[in-house]
Amino acid sequence: MKGVQRPEDRPDIIVRVFNMKLKELLEDIYNQGTLLAYIYVIEFQTRGLPHTYILLTLDSGSKIRTKDDIDKFVSVELPDPCTDLRLFQILTKCMVHGPCGTININSPCMRDGQCWKSFPKQFNDDTEENVNGYPIYRRRATEPVQVGKYSIDNRCVKYLYKYVYKGHDAASVKIQKEGALDHDEILSFVEGGYVSALEAMCRLNEFKLSHKSHTVVRLAVHLPQQQSIVYQEGQEAQAIERAALRKTTLTSWLELNKNEPSAHNISYSFIPKYYVFDKSTTNWKKRQRGGQNVIGRLPVVSILDTERYYLRMLLLRKSGTVSFDDILTVNGLRCITFQQACQKYGLLRGDQQLHDALNEAAQFQSPRKLRMLFAMICGFGEVEDVPYLWVQHQVSLCEDFVHRYSEQTGFHYALADVEELFTSYNLSLQKLYLPTVDLPASVLERAVFDFVEE
């Protein structure tokens, strides 16, 4: 930099230095640790420097399991300024919540005299590993330190943890006549996106903005003659003709099993590890190099899309099938539906498929989405034992409310949310023999059930 220039005046230098530091950090992590997979994404703040979110999948022997492991990697305590002044300065500048509570009742996080993020936390001599699905970190009592005009201690320290993908800043303004509806979602996305000087410089230098260790191949799951078709308006007939000539990853896999006996022992989800899908010929071709870092993924199918849901269930378990009829065939007898085939295979045991659907959704959906799925299952599915279904998945269904409130209060907030969702299906907690809500009406009026959809 020259003269009185500040870092923000030289985005070209910032992105180059950041890229070099990121490479060095990643090399330390990848080469000196034992990883199964990783992904990172670079984010550009509207005002400030770039930073990256890195998600690591550790091998079984390296996973964080005990409170000693947690203390090794996560700390929410102020360092001693006498021994580590630089770290103390960074932490008090970047990782202190508020302050709020009685020392600052006007903090934006204060609602009805309480911090909605539950700060300041309680002192805790030892880390607790699992409290309602979350660890409670060690926060030992120490003498307060002065940060600005406030005295704070370990109860105000927040640890840094963010989700990987959240999208860029966006702002879009449009003037239109009252009562007119003219919303172009694609145009709003393109024109509303904010690109900072740092991001522009990163793109000009062709630096990677994201990277992952494995290639994920999305595999089609569709019923016979019901594959997705993309076409322009007025060209429907031509699109259907083209679709009749082109194979999907699923129909091509069935054909592969006809022609190559060596593929018979490979299930659909594992086929990308050994074969490459050639989009020009729509055929699976044997890999010339190893596919250790390739993962096949079948998209999630709603249990309300009944036949596709059960087809997916069969595709995850069967191998060597050469046609849809072959998938439907069990012990030499052709079933009428994929659901019937699952039944004959012994995959459907009472409400087991409904439990499986909720367990799978709990791995990647928010608790709010999970409650919506629970309500839909009760509204459209043939559930034999709704109370048992609720009890078995209660922890996942109530997780967001329990994390914010007490366990008992969070449980009733979740029930109140489900009761609200049930109205769309002309159901109620009472009709399905579920527990009733036991909270004052004044408390429920202040509840915001969709706060988790951030």
Contacts in CASP RR format, 6 or more apart in sequence:
PFRMAT RR
TARGET T0000
AUTHOR 0000-0000-0000
METHOD contacts of the structure
MODEL  1
MKGVQRPEDRPDIIVRVFNMKLKELLEDIYNQGTLLAYIYVIEFQTRGLP
HTYILLTLDSGSKIRTKDDIDKFVSVELPDPCTDLRLFQILTKCMVHGPC
GTININSPCMRDGQCWKSFPKQFNDDTEENVNGYPIYRRRATEPVQVGKY
SIDNRCVKYLYKYVYKGHDAASVKIQKEGALDHDEILSFVEGGYVSALEA
MCRLNEFKLSHKSHTVVRLAVHLPQQQSIVYQEGQEAQAIERAALRKTTL
TSWLELNKNEPSAHNISYSFIPKYYVFDKSTTNWKKRQRGGQNVIGRLPV
VSILDTERYYLRMLLLRKSGTVSFDDILTVNGLRCITFQQACQKYGLLRG
DQQLHDALNEAAQFQSPRKLRMLFAMICGFGEVEDVPYLWVQHQVSLCED
FVHRYSEQTGFHYALADVEELFTSYNLSLQKLYLPTVDLPASVLERAVFD
FVEE
1 7 0 8 1.000
1 9 0 8 1.000
1 10 0 8 1.000
1 13 0 8 1.000
7 13 0 8 1.000
7 14 0 8 1.000
7 49 0 8 1.000
8 14 0 8 1.000
8 48 0 8 1.000
11 196 0 8 1.000
11 197 0 8 1.000
11 198 0 8 1.000
11 200 0 8 1.000
11 201 0 8 1.000
12 201 0 8 1.000
12 205 0 8 1.000
14 49 0 8 1.000
14 50 0 8 1.000
14 198 0 8 1.000
14 201 0 8 1.000
15 50 0 8 1.000
15 198 0 8 1.000
15 201 0 8 1.000
15 202 0 8 1.000
15 205 0 8 1.000
15 207 0 8 1.000
16 205 0 8 1.000
18 49 0 8 1.000
18 50 0 8 1.000
19 202 0 8 1.000
19 205 0 8 1.000
19 207 0 8 1.000
22 40 0 8 1.000
22 42 0 8 1.000
22 52 0 8 1.000
26 40 0 8 1.000
26 54 0 8 1.000
29 35 0 8 1.000
29 38 0 8 1.000
29 54 0 8 1.000
29 56 0 8 1.000
30 38 0 8 1.000
33 62 0 8 1.000
34 58 0 8 1.000
34 59 0 8 1.000
34 61 0 8 1.000
34 62 0 8 1.000
35 56 0 8 1.000
35 57 0 8 1.000
35 58 0 8 1.000
35 59 0 8 1.000
35 213 0 8 1.000
36 57 0 8 1.000
36 58 0 8 1.000
36 59 0 8 1.000
37 56 0 8 1.000
37 57 0 8 1.000
37 212 0 8 1.000
37 213 0 8 1.000
37 214 0 8 1.000
38 54 0 8 1.000
38 55 0 8 1.000
38 56 0 8 1.000
38 57 0 8 1.000
38 212 0 8 1.000
38 213 0 8 1.000
39 54 0 8 1.000
39 55 0 8 1.000
39 164 0 8 1.000
39 210 0 8 1.000
39 211 0 8 1.000
39 212 0 8 1.000
39 213 0 8 1.000
40 52 0 8 1.000
40 53 0 8 1.000
40 54 0 8 1.000
40 55 0 8 1.000
40 164 0 8 1.000
40 210 0 8 1.000
40 211 0 8 1.000
40 212 0 8 1.000
41 52 0 8 1.000
41 53 0 8 1.000
41 164 0 8 1.000
41 165 0 8 1.000
41 209 0 8 1.000
41 210 0 8 1.000
42 50 0 8 1.000
42 51 0 8 1.000
42 52 0 8 1.000
42 202 0 8 1.000
42 208 0 8 1.000
42 209 0 8 1.000
42 210 0 8 1.000
43 50 0 8 1.000
43 51 0 8 1.000
43 52 0 8 1.000
43 53 0 8 1.000
43 166 0 8 1.000
43 167 0 8 1.000
44 50 0 8 1.000
44 168 0 8 1.000
44 196 0 8 1.000
44 198 0 8 1.000
44 199 0 8 1.000
44 202 0 8 1.000
45 51 0 8 1.000
45 196 0 8 1.000
46 169 0 8 1.000
46 194 0 8 1.000
46 196 0 8 1.000
48 198 0 8 1.000
49 198 0 8 1.000
50 198 0 8 1.000
50 199 0 8 1.000
50 202 0 8 1.000
53 162 0 8 1.000
53 163 0 8 1.000
53 164 0 8 1.000
55 164 0 8 1.000
58 64 0 8 1.000
64 70 0 8 1.000
64 73 0 8 1.000
66 129 0 8 1.000
67 126 0 8 1.000
67 127 0 8 1.000
67 128 0 8 1.000
67 129 0 8 1.000
67 135 0 8 1.000
70 127 0 8 1.000
70 129 0 8 1.000
70 135 0 8 1.000
70 137 0 8 1.000
71 127 0 8 1.000
71 138 0 8 1.000
74 135 0 8 1.000
74 137 0 8 1.000
74 159 0 8 1.000
75 137 0 8 1.000
75 138 0 8 1.000
75 159 0 8 1.000
76 121 0 8 1.000
76 137 0 8 1.000
76 138 0 8 1.000
76 139 0 8 1.000
76 154 0 8 1.000
76 157 0 8 1.000
76 158 0 8 1.000
76 159 0 8 1.000
77 138 0 8 1.000
77 139 0 8 1.000
77 140 0 8 1.000
77 142 0 8 1.000
77 154 0 8 1.000
77 157 0 8 1.000
78 88 0 8 1.000
78 91 0 8 1.000
78 92 0 8 1.000
78 142 0 8 1.000
78 145 0 8 1.000
78 153 0 8 1.000
78 154 0 8 1.000
78 157 0 8 1.000
79 87 0 8 1.000
79 88 0 8 1.000
79 91 0 8 1.000
80 88 0 8 1.000
81 88 0 8 1.000
81 89 0 8 1.000
81 145 0 8 1.000
91 157 0 8 1.000
92 145 0 8 1.000
92 147 0 8 1.000
92 152 0 8 1.000
94 160 0 8 1.000
95 157 0 8 1.000
95 158 0 8 1.000
95 159 0 8 1.000
95 160 0 8 1.000
96 147 0 8 1.000
96 152 0 8 1.000
96 156 0 8 1.000
96 157 0 8 1.000
96 158 0 8 1.000
97 109 0 8 1.000
97 115 0 8 1.000
97 117 0 8 1.000
97 119 0 8 1.000
97 120 0 8 1.000
97 156 0 8 1.000
97 157 0 8 1.000
97 158 0 8 1.000
98 104 0 8 1.000
98 107 0 8 1.000
98 109 0 8 1.000
98 119 0 8 1.000
98 156 0 8 1.000
99 107 0 8 1.000
99 120 0 8 1.000
99 147 0 8 1.000
99 150 0 8 1.000
99 152 0 8 1.000
99 156 0 8 1.000
100 107 0 8 1.000
100 109 0 8 1.000
100 110 0 8 1.000
100 115 0 8 1.000
100 119 0 8 1.000
100 120 0 8 1.000
101 107 0 8 1.000
101 110 0 8 1.000
101 113 0 8 1.000
101 114 0 8 1.000
101 115 0 8 1.000
101 119 0 8 1.000
101 120 0 8 1.000
103 150 0 8 1.000
103 151 0 8 1.000
104 110 0 8 1.000
104 150 0 8 1.000
105 113 0 8 1.000
107 115 0 8 1.000
109 115 0 8 1.000
109 116 0 8 1.000
109 117 0 8 1.000
109 119 0 8 1.000
110 116 0 8 1.000
112 446 0 8 1.000
116 404 0 8 1.000
118 404 0 8 1.000
119 155 0 8 1.000
119 156 0 8 1.000
119 158 0 8 1.000
120 153 0 8 1.000
120 155 0 8 1.000
120 156 0 8 1.000
121 139 0 8 1.000
121 155 0 8 1.000
121 156 0 8 1.000
122 139 0 8 1.000
122 155 0 8 1.000
123 139 0 8 1.000
123 140 0 8 1.000
123 141 0 8 1.000
123 154 0 8 1.000
123 155 0 8 1.000
124 136 0 8 1.000
124 137 0 8 1.000
124 138 0 8 1.000
124 139 0 8 1.000
124 140 0 8 1.000
125 138 0 8 1.000
125 140 0 8 1.000
126 138 0 8 1.000
127 135 0 8 1.000
127 136 0 8 1.000
127 137 0 8 1.000
127 138 0 8 1.000
128 135 0 8 1.000
128 136 0 8 1.000
129 135 0 8 1.000
132 395 0 8 1.000
132 399 0 8 1.000
132 402 0 8 1.000
132 403 0 8 1.000
132 407 0 8 1.000
133 395 0 8 1.000
133 399 0 8 1.000
133 403 0 8 1.000
134 403 0 8 1.000
137 159 0 8 1.000
139 154 0 8 1.000
139 155 0 8 1.000
139 157 0 8 1.000
140 154 0 8 1.000
141 153 0 8 1.000
141 154 0 8 1.000
142 153 0 8 1.000
142 154 0 8 1.000
143 153 0 8 1.000
144 151 0 8 1.000
144 152 0 8 1.000
144 153 0 8 1.000
145 151 0 8 1.000
145 152 0 8 1.000
145 153 0 8 1.000
168 193 0 8 1.000
168 194 0 8 1.000
168 195 0 8 1.000
168 199 0 8 1.000
169 193 0 8 1.000
169 194 0 8 1.000
170 188 0 8 1.000
170 189 0 8 1.000
170 192 0 8 1.000
170 193 0 8 1.000
170 194 0 8 1.000
171 192 0 8 1.000
171 193 0 8 1.000
171 194 0 8 1.000
172 188 0 8 1.000
172 191 0 8 1.000
172 192 0 8 1.000
172 193 0 8 1.000
174 182 0 8 1.000
176 182 0 8 1.000
199 209 0 8 1.000
202 209 0 8 1.000
203 209 0 8 1.000
213 293 0 8 1.000
214 293 0 8 1.000
214 294 0 8 1.000
214 295 0 8 1.000
215 293 0 8 1.000
215 294 0 8 1.000
215 295 0 8 1.000
216 295 0 8 1.000
216 296 0 8 1.000
216 297 0 8 1.000
217 249 0 8 1.000
217 272 0 8 1.000
217 277 0 8 1.000
217 294 0 8 1.000
217 295 0 8 1.000
217 296 0 8 1.000
217 297 0 8 1.000
218 296 0 8 1.000
218 297 0 8 1.000
218 299 0 8 1.000
219 249 0 8 1.000
219 250 0 8 1.000
219 268 0 8 1.000
219 269 0 8 1.000
219 271 0 8 1.000
219 272 0 8 1.000
219 296 0 8 1.000
219 297 0 8 1.000
219 298 0 8 1.000
219 299 0 8 1.000
220 227 0 8 1.000
220 228 0 8 1.000
220 248 0 8 1.000
220 249 0 8 1.000
220 250 0 8 1.000
221 250 0 8 1.000
221 298 0 8 1.000
221 299 0 8 1.000
221 301 0 8 1.000
221 308 0 8 1.000
221 311 0 8 1.000
221 312 0 8 1.000
221 315 0 8 1.000
222 228 0 8 1.000
222 248 0 8 1.000
222 250 0 8 1.000
222 308 0 8 1.000
223 307 0 8 1.000
223 308 0 8 1.000
223 311 0 8 1.000
223 324 0 8 1.000
224 324 0 8 1.000
227 243 0 8 1.000
227 248 0 8 1.000
227 250 0 8 1.000
227 251 0 8 1.000
229 239 0 8 1.000
229 240 0 8 1.000
229 243 0 8 1.000
230 239 0 8 1.000
231 238 0 8 1.000
231 239 0 8 1.000
246 282 0 8 1.000
247 255 0 8 1.000
247 282 0 8 1.000
247 283 0 8 1.000
248 282 0 8 1.000
249 277 0 8 1.000
249 284 0 8 1.000
250 268 0 8 1.000
250 315 0 8 1.000
252 277 0 8 1.000
252 282 0 8 1.000
252 283 0 8 1.000
252 284 0 8 1.000
253 268 0 8 1.000
253 271 0 8 1.000
253 284 0 8 1.000
254 321 0 8 1.000
254 322 0 8 1.000
254 323 0 8 1.000
254 324 0 8 1.000
254 326 0 8 1.000
255 283 0 8 1.000
255 322 0 8 1.000
256 263 0 8 1.000
256 271 0 8 1.000
256 275 0 8 1.000
256 283 0 8 1.000
256 284 0 8 1.000
257 263 0 8 1.000
257 264 0 8 1.000
257 320 0 8 1.000
257 321 0 8 1.000
257 322 0 8 1.000
258 322 0 8 1.000
263 271 0 8 1.000
263 274 0 8 1.000
263 275 0 8 1.000
263 284 0 8 1.000
263 320 0 8 1.000
264 319 0 8 1.000
264 320 0 8 1.000
265 319 0 8 1.000
265 320 0 8 1.000
266 273 0 8 1.000
266 274 0 8 1.000
266 319 0 8 1.000
266 320 0 8 1.000
267 315 0 8 1.000
267 316 0 8 1.000
267 317 0 8 1.000
267 318 0 8 1.000
267 319 0 8 1.000
268 298 0 8 1.000
268 315 0 8 1.000
268 316 0 8 1.000
268 318 0 8 1.000
268 319 0 8 1.000
269 296 0 8 1.000
269 297 0 8 1.000
269 298 0 8 1.000
269 315 0 8 1.000
269 316 0 8 1.000
270 296 0 8 1.000
271 284 0 8 1.000
271 296 0 8 1.000
272 291 0 8 1.000
272 294 0 8 1.000
272 295 0 8 1.000
272 296 0 8 1.000
273 287 0 8 1.000
273 291 0 8 1.000
273 292 0 8 1.000
273 294 0 8 1.000
273 295 0 8 1.000
273 296 0 8 1.000
274 286 0 8 1.000
274 287 0 8 1.000
274 291 0 8 1.000
275 284 0 8 1.000
275 285 0 8 1.000
275 286 0 8 1.000
275 287 0 8 1.000
276 284 0 8 1.000
276 285 0 8 1.000
276 286 0 8 1.000
276 287 0 8 1.000
277 283 0 8 1.000
277 284 0 8 1.000
277 285 0 8 1.000
278 284 0 8 1.000
278 285 0 8 1.000
298 312 0 8 1.000
298 315 0 8 1.000
298 316 0 8 1.000
300 360 0 8 1.000
300 361 0 8 1.000
301 308 0 8 1.000
301 309 0 8 1.000
301 312 0 8 1.000
302 309 0 8 1.000
302 373 0 8 1.000
302 376 0 8 1.000
303 309 0 8 1.000
303 353 0 8 1.000
303 354 0 8 1.000
303 357 0 8 1.000
303 373 0 8 1.000
303 376 0 8 1.000
303 377 0 8 1.000
303 381 0 8 1.000
304 376 0 8 1.000
304 380 0 8 1.000
304 381 0 8 1.000
306 339 0 8 1.000
307 337 0 8 1.000
307 338 0 8 1.000
307 339 0 8 1.000
309 357 0 8 1.000
310 337 0 8 1.000
310 338 0 8 1.000
310 339 0 8 1.000
310 341 0 8 1.000
310 342 0 8 1.000
311 327 0 8 1.000
311 338 0 8 1.000
313 338 0 8 1.000
313 342 0 8 1.000
313 347 0 8 1.000
313 353 0 8 1.000
314 327 0 8 1.000
314 338 0 8 1.000
314 341 0 8 1.000
314 342 0 8 1.000
314 345 0 8 1.000
314 347 0 8 1.000
315 327 0 8 1.000
317 345 0 8 1.000
317 347 0 8 1.000
318 327 0 8 1.000
320 326 0 8 1.000
321 327 0 8 1.000
325 334 0 8 1.000
327 338 0 8 1.000
327 341 0 8 1.000
328 334 0 8 1.000
328 335 0 8 1.000
328 336 0 8 1.000
328 337 0 8 1.000
328 338 0 8 1.000
328 341 0 8 1.000
329 335 0 8 1.000
329 341 0 8 1.000
330 341 0 8 1.000
330 344 0 8 1.000
330 345 0 8 1.000
331 344 0 8 1.000
333 344 0 8 1.000
335 341 0 8 1.000
335 344 0 8 1.000
339 348 0 8 1.000
342 348 0 8 1.000
342 353 0 8 1.000
347 353 0 8 1.000
350 384 0 8 1.000
351 383 0 8 1.000
351 384 0 8 1.000
351 385 0 8 1.000
351 388 0 8 1.000
351 389 0 8 1.000
354 377 0 8 1.000
354 381 0 8 1.000
354 383 0 8 1.000
354 389 0 8 1.000
355 389 0 8 1.000
355 392 0 8 1.000
355 393 0 8 1.000
357 373 0 8 1.000
357 377 0 8 1.000
358 370 0 8 1.000
358 373 0 8 1.000
358 374 0 8 1.000
358 377 0 8 1.000
358 389 0 8 1.000
358 393 0 8 1.000
358 396 0 8 1.000
359 393 0 8 1.000
361 369 0 8 1.000
361 370 0 8 1.000
361 373 0 8 1.000
362 370 0 8 1.000
362 393 0 8 1.000
362 396 0 8 1.000
365 373 0 8 1.000
366 400 0 8 1.000
366 452 0 8 1.000
366 453 0 8 1.000
367 396 0 8 1.000
367 397 0 8 1.000
367 398 0 8 1.000
367 399 0 8 1.000
367 400 0 8 1.000
367 401 0 8 1.000
367 414 0 8 1.000
367 452 0 8 1.000
368 400 0 8 1.000
368 417 0 8 1.000
368 449 0 8 1.000
368 450 0 8 1.000
368 452 0 8 1.000
368 453 0 8 1.000
370 393 0 8 1.000
370 396 0 8 1.000
370 397 0 8 1.000
371 397 0 8 1.000
371 414 0 8 1.000
371 417 0 8 1.000
371 418 0 8 1.000
371 421 0 8 1.000
372 421 0 8 1.000
374 389 0 8 1.000
374 390 0 8 1.000
374 393 0 8 1.000
374 397 0 8 1.000
374 418 0 8 1.000
375 418 0 8 1.000
375 421 0 8 1.000
375 422 0 8 1.000
375 424 0 8 1.000
375 425 0 8 1.000
375 427 0 8 1.000
376 425 0 8 1.000
377 383 0 8 1.000
377 389 0 8 1.000
378 386 0 8 1.000
378 389 0 8 1.000
378 422 0 8 1.000
378 425 0 8 1.000
378 427 0 8 1.000
378 432 0 8 1.000
379 422 0 8 1.000
379 425 0 8 1.000
379 427 0 8 1.000
380 425 0 8 1.000
383 389 0 8 1.000
386 432 0 8 1.000
386 433 0 8 1.000
386 434 0 8 1.000
387 432 0 8 1.000
387 433 0 8 1.000
387 434 0 8 1.000
390 397 0 8 1.000
390 434 0 8 1.000
390 435 0 8 1.000
394 411 0 8 1.000
397 414 0 8 1.000
397 418 0 8 1.000
398 410 0 8 1.000
398 411 0 8 1.000
398 413 0 8 1.000
398 414 0 8 1.000
400 451 0 8 1.000
400 452 0 8 1.000
401 409 0 8 1.000
401 410 0 8 1.000
401 411 0 8 1.000
401 413 0 8 1.000
401 414 0 8 1.000
401 417 0 8 1.000
402 410 0 8 1.000
402 411 0 8 1.000
402 414 0 8 1.000
404 410 0 8 1.000
405 413 0 8 1.000
409 439 0 8 1.000
412 437 0 8 1.000
412 438 0 8 1.000
412 439 0 8 1.000
413 439 0 8 1.000
413 444 0 8 1.000
413 447 0 8 1.000
413 449 0 8 1.000
415 429 0 8 1.000
415 434 0 8 1.000
415 435 0 8 1.000
415 436 0 8 1.000
415 437 0 8 1.000
416 437 0 8 1.000
416 439 0 8 1.000
416 444 0 8 1.000
416 447 0 8 1.000
416 449 0 8 1.000
417 449 0 8 1.000
418 429 0 8 1.000
418 434 0 8 1.000
419 428 0 8 1.000
419 429 0 8 1.000
419 437 0 8 1.000
420 449 0 8 1.000
422 428 0 8 1.000
422 429 0 8 1.000
422 432 0 8 1.000
429 435 0 8 1.000
429 436 0 8 1.000
429 437 0 8 1.000
430 436 0 8 1.000
437 444 0 8 1.000
END
